[in-house]
Amino acid sequence: MLRLEGVTAGYGHTVILEGVDLSLPPGGLLAVLGRNGVGKSTLMKTIVGQTRLRQGEIRFGSEAVSGLPSYRRSRMGIGYVPQTRDVFPSLTVEENLRIAARPGKWTIERVFELFPNLAARRGNKGTEISGGEQQMLSIGRALMGNPSLLLLDEPMEGLAPVIVEQLLESFRMLRQDGDLAIILVEQYVNLALDFSPTTIVLDRGRVVFSGESERLRRDQSLMADLLGAGGQSKAKH
Ligand SMILES: Nc1ncnc2c1ncn2[C@@H]1O[C@H](COP(=O)(O)OP(=O)(O)OP(=O)(O)O)[C@@H](O)[C@H]1O
């Protein structure tokens, strides 16, 4: 469903990603790990078309999407939840969801089933809900577009443990759904390894590990090598 081959990309003259290969089958899961600033968000932005692609190819389904603008990729079924939480502050929860709607199985009712907190806040503006609820709304908006691939960029960042637990539960429900492929960028290593059977680790814009999450989890010294002290401390989560 998604294939990157030799992708080199960055911003303006700056190259951040170098020779990245990855592939994900329909309904597949992938965790993306790496220290701060190694290019995880840049990888997500490159998949959705928000960086400058210098070399390589990105295919989604049967099409090469490398030359397509973001909105075309989104219409083709790539849903993106950026680290910055993509909600319109002056619109209500319900309006935020409605304007993101495209035909398919995801409806407002279904999003409210996934995130009951949002149902209770349907009339509140984007500014009148908590950070955790904004994250749920941002994910809900991506789902309303009825994607076949969902990119989640550090969705747990800065959220209280109780909200992290709620989000995790919703991700498990999405995973059970089966036909939605998900790429999860995470700083919480164990949480990501639990979520996805396959993982890649980035370091300075290159893929330095690609394989079974379990293999990484079992090899603590490899994990320390690839993710460093920061990864280790967050591995406790
Ligand atoms: N819009 C931009 N223009 C220029 N450089 C950028 C831009 N966005 C990110 N960078 C640089 O690209 C590099 C990779 O950043 P990126 O945000 O992809 O890393 P990350 O692995 O997601 O980090 P974090 O875990 O801290 O979110 C960093 O050196 C960053 O300064």
The ligand as a MOL file (V3000), in Angstrom:
LIG
                    3D

  0  0  0     0  0            999 V3000
M  V30 BEGIN CTAB
M  V30 COUNTS 31 33 0 0 0
M  V30 BEGIN ATOM
M  V30 1 N 10.5540 23.4280 8.3940 0
M  V30 2 C 11.8360 23.1300 8.6030 0
M  V30 3 N 12.8290 23.7950 7.9750 0
M  V30 4 C 14.1360 23.4790 8.1680 0
M  V30 5 N 14.5660 22.4910 8.9750 0
M  V30 6 C 13.6200 21.7840 9.6280 0
M  V30 7 C 12.2210 22.0630 9.4850 0
M  V30 8 N 11.5290 21.2020 10.2700 0
M  V30 9 C 12.4700 20.4140 10.8550 0
M  V30 10 N 13.7130 20.7700 10.4890 0
M  V30 11 C 14.9770 20.1190 10.9030 0
M  V30 12 O 14.9470 18.7870 10.4740 0
M  V30 13 C 15.5940 17.9300 11.4210 0
M  V30 14 C 14.6790 16.7830 11.7570 0
M  V30 15 O 13.5230 17.2930 12.4180 0
M  V30 16 P 12.2530 16.3890 12.6860 0
M  V30 17 O 11.2250 17.2830 13.3150 0
M  V30 18 O 11.8900 15.6510 11.4710 0
M  V30 19 O 12.8190 15.3660 13.7580 0
M  V30 20 P 12.0470 14.4050 14.7600 0
M  V30 21 O 12.7980 13.1220 14.7580 0
M  V30 22 O 10.6060 14.3570 14.4350 0
M  V30 23 O 12.2900 15.1370 16.1440 0
M  V30 24 P 11.3790 15.2050 17.4650 0
M  V30 25 O 11.4130 13.8490 18.0660 0
M  V30 26 O 12.1040 16.2040 18.2940 0
M  V30 27 O 10.0150 15.6430 17.0410 0
M  V30 28 C 15.9390 18.8090 12.6190 0
M  V30 29 O 17.3170 19.1370 12.5030 0
M  V30 30 C 15.0820 20.0330 12.4230 0
M  V30 31 O 15.7200 21.1790 12.9340 0
M  V30 END ATOM
M  V30 BEGIN BOND
M  V30 1 1 1 2
M  V30 2 1 2 3
M  V30 3 2 2 7
M  V30 4 2 3 4
M  V30 5 1 4 5
M  V30 6 2 5 6
M  V30 7 1 6 7
M  V30 8 1 6 10
M  V30 9 1 7 8
M  V30 10 2 8 9
M  V30 11 1 9 10
M  V30 12 1 10 11
M  V30 13 1 11 12
M  V30 14 1 11 30
M  V30 15 1 12 13
M  V30 16 1 13 14
M  V30 17 1 13 28
M  V30 18 1 14 15
M  V30 19 1 15 16
M  V30 20 2 16 17
M  V30 21 1 16 18
M  V30 22 1 16 19
M  V30 23 1 19 20
M  V30 24 2 20 21
M  V30 25 1 20 22
M  V30 26 1 20 23
M  V30 27 1 23 24
M  V30 28 2 24 25
M  V30 29 1 24 26
M  V30 30 1 24 27
M  V30 31 1 28 29
M  V30 32 1 28 30
M  V30 33 1 30 31
M  V30 END BOND
M  V30 END CTAB
M  END
